[in-house]
Amino acid sequence: MNKNLIFGLGIALVIGAVVLMSAQNKNKPDKTENNIDNNQLITTPTSPAEKESTVPLPQDTDIISSFFTLIETKRPSDAVSMMVSSITNDDSQKQAWAVQFNAIDSLKVIRVEPSMKEDWTETKHTYKLTLDVTMNPNSANEPIPYFGWENGQNIRWVTLVKEGKMWRIEDLATGP
């Protein structure tokens, strides 16, 4: 084949593709100001109430997971900030919780189960947790050795309460 013929066919194919794409784009809906196809379902809340309802709130298990992840990653002060104000209302209480959480060398949540659902309200939920814990050996000398934790599996009941608009840890107990 002649090089000019091949070149001409290539140009014709490119022009044809451009014309075809242009024709297809004319049949597509216009783009919105956010450069999103109108075919995509996107709802934008207009009132403050709508905005609040469209933001997914953390689920109970997310809150529990975040709390124990903060302890595991050696951020005890952040974990304490997830607790209700009635048990963390002064610096000495915050410090006591932080010291206890800091004595945990490793912690893994094994299982989270709803507990006592018949007692749940719109503002209070309780969960039974199975945790795998390794304590810092130095915490054996505390007034309550290892702050009441055991190396290995531990069962704890965690109660969440709604304080304002936030769910917080109210109780971390060895029994229901």
Secondary structure, 3 states (H helix, E strand, C coil): CCHHHHHHHHHHHHHHHHHHHHHHHHHCCCECCCCCECCCCCCCCCCHHHHHHHCCCCCHHHHHHHHHHHHHCCCHHHHHCCECHHHCCCHHHHHHHHHHHHCEEEEEEEEEEEECHHHCECCEEEEEEEEEEEECHHHHHCCCHHHHCCCEEEEEEEEEEEECCEEEEEEEECCC
